[in-house]
Amino acid sequence: MSSILEEQNTTLNSSLLLEAHNLNHKFDYELFSDINISLYQKQSIAIIGTSGSGKSTLLNILSSLLKPCDGEVIFDKKDIYSLKQNELLKIRRKDFGIIFQAHYLFRGFSALENLNIAKFLSGNEIDDELLEILDIKKVIHQGIGELSGGQQQRVSIARVLSKKPKIIFADEPTGNLDKKTALVVMDVLFNYIKKHNAGLILVTHEEELAYKCDKVYKLDNLNLQEIR
């Protein structure tokens, strides 16, 4: 009961960051329908479901990468899919941080040069303490191709956090990491949203990680069900 009251108080004392109404999407088949979800400051949300249920597609819609067949995604009191492309790109660059399972780093660059791109675009300094916590400071001058998959993923996460996004969208962010490092990374994400009044929407197949979030939803049989 105390945890429920604590969550309600957190919601009451926090500002709404993102909300989606009546999202529907399909390809050759219907993927999901009438999806509604809200994200508040300092809140973390996990979305779980079987492979092919539409988790990543839903995250792409919420994060501005894929327009839904129907419905709206509201950020800063505006439906992001009603905005002009340059306005949407500005939100994607400044306010949204997207962590993919594939890291999408520039392979011809060093880890530091990849981070400097985020520094240049956002105007924010690179956080040395973050590099220490993620255990990548010692390899920061190495080329991306010289790093392990786990190190590349952590550089990618550091690059996203360096621009200080208001919302982090993470698609299997710990997929390339061992269990111990995965827990460190999740702690980094949770600490970030608390410190910066940000929010996190996480897609994962790992229920142990999912249940570390404030809310857990399951995408199943076309519907998004809140299970915690």
N, C-alpha and C positions, 0 to 999 in steps of 0.2 A: 504493500500500500504506500509506503514512504517513497519508493522509487517512482510510482505513478504520480504522486503529488509533486515530487521534485521535477519530473518531466513537464508537468502542467505549469509549474511556476517558471521554468526555463522558457517555455513557449510564450507565456504571458509577458515576460520581461524582455523578449527578443523581438526583433523586427523581421517581417516576412522578406525573404530573399527571392524566392522563386515559387511559382505555382503553375500547375498545368491543369487544364480543364478538358474533359471529354476527348482525350486523345484516341484516335483510331489510326491503325496502319495495316497495310496488307501489301504483299507482293503478288505472287500467283495464288496465294491463299491468305485468308485473314490471319493476322499475327496477334493483334490484341484490339480491344475496343473499350471505350468509355473509361479511360485511365484518368484518375484524378490524384494529384499529389502536391504537397506543399513542403517547402524547406525554409527553416528559420535560421537566424544567426546562431552560431555555436552548436548547430545541430548536425548530427551525422545520420545518414540513411543508407541502409544496405538493401540491394535488390538481388534476390536469389531466384533460382529456377533451373529447370533442366536445360541441357544444350538444345538450342533451336527454339526456345520459348519466346525469344525476342528481347532478352535483357539488354544486349549491346545496342540493338536498334532503338529501344526506348531511351537509353542513355544518349545516343546520337541525336535524338529528337530534342531531349531536354537541354543538351549542350550546344544547340544551334547548328549542328552539322547535317541534319536531315529534316526536311519539312514533313510534318505528318499529313496523312490523307485528310484528316479532319481534326478539329480541336485547336487549342491555343496554348502557348507557353508564355507566361507573363514574367517579365523581369523589369524592374524599375518602372512599374505601372504601365508597361507597354507589351503588346504581343510581339515577340521578337521576329516572328515570321511575317509581320506586316511592315517591318522596317525596310528601308533601302539597304542595298548590299553594303555600302560603305559604313552605314551605322551599325550593321550587324558585325562587320569585320572589326570595328572599334570595340564593341562589347567582347568579342572573342579574344581580342588582343589584350585588353585592359582588365576585364572583369571576370572572365572565365578561364580556368586552368584545367586543361584536359590531359589526363594521364592515360596513355594507351598501353595495351599489353605489349604491342610492338613499340619500341621506344622512339623511332623516327628521329634519331640524332643524325647530324651531318658527319658521315664517315671520314671525309677528308680533313676533318678538323680535330683538334685535341678536345678533351673534356672541358678545359677552361674556355676554349674558344666557343664551344656550344653554350656555355653558361653566359658568356659575354654577349651573345646574341639577345638573350632575355634581358640582360642588363641594359643593353642599348635600346631595346624596344620599350622597356618599362621605366627606365631612369632610376631603378633601384639597385643598390649595391649588392654584391654577392655576399651571402651570410656565411662567414668562415665557420661559425659554430655549427651550422646546419651540415656543412661538409664533413666536419669532425664526427657528428652524430651518425651520419650516413656512411661513415668510414670510406670516403672517397677522396679526402684531401691529399693523401699520399700518391694518388694516381692522376691528379688533376691535370698534369702536363703531358700525359700519355695520349696517343691517338686513340680514337674511339675503337678502331679495329683491334687494338692491343688489349682491350678490356674484356673481362668475362661478361656473359649475358647479365648476371646479377649486378655487376658494377655499372654497366650501361643503363640498366633500369633505374638505378639509384641516381645516376647523373641526370636522367630524364626527369625524375621526380624533383631533384634539386632545381632544375631549369624551370619547371612549372612554378614551384614555390617562390623562386627568386623574383617573379613579377608581381607577387602579392595579390593573387586573385581573390575576388569576393566569394566565388564558388569553385570548388574542386570537383570535377567529374572524373572518376577513376574506374577504368575498365580492367579488371583483374590485375591491379598494380603490383601484386606480389607473386605473380605467376612464375617468374624466373628466379625467385628467391627461396633460400632454405627457411625453415620454420622460424628460427631464431631471428634472422634478419628481417623476415616478414613482419614479426611483432614489433621490431624497432621502427620499421617504416610506418606501420599503422599508428604507433605512438606519436611519430613525427607529424602525421596528418591530423590526428586528434588534437595535439597540442597547438598546431597552427590555427585550426578553426576557432579554438577557445581564445587564443591570444589576439587574433585579428578580426574577431566577430564575423567570421566567414562560415561557410557551410560545406558539407561534403555529401556527395551522392556516389556510392560505391556499388559496382556490379562485381559479384564474386560467386564462385561455385563452392567456396570454402565456408561452411556454416559457422565454424569456430570464429573466423574473422568477422563474419556478418553480425554475430551476436555481441560483438564488442561495440557496435553502433547503437545510437539512441533508439532508432526504429528499424524494424526489419520488415520488408515486403517480399512476397513471393509472386512471381509472374507464372500463372498456371491457368490452362483452359481459357485463354484469351483475356483473363482478368488479373488485376493487381490486387492482392489481398494483404492487408496488414496483419502480420502474425505476431508482432511484438511492438 
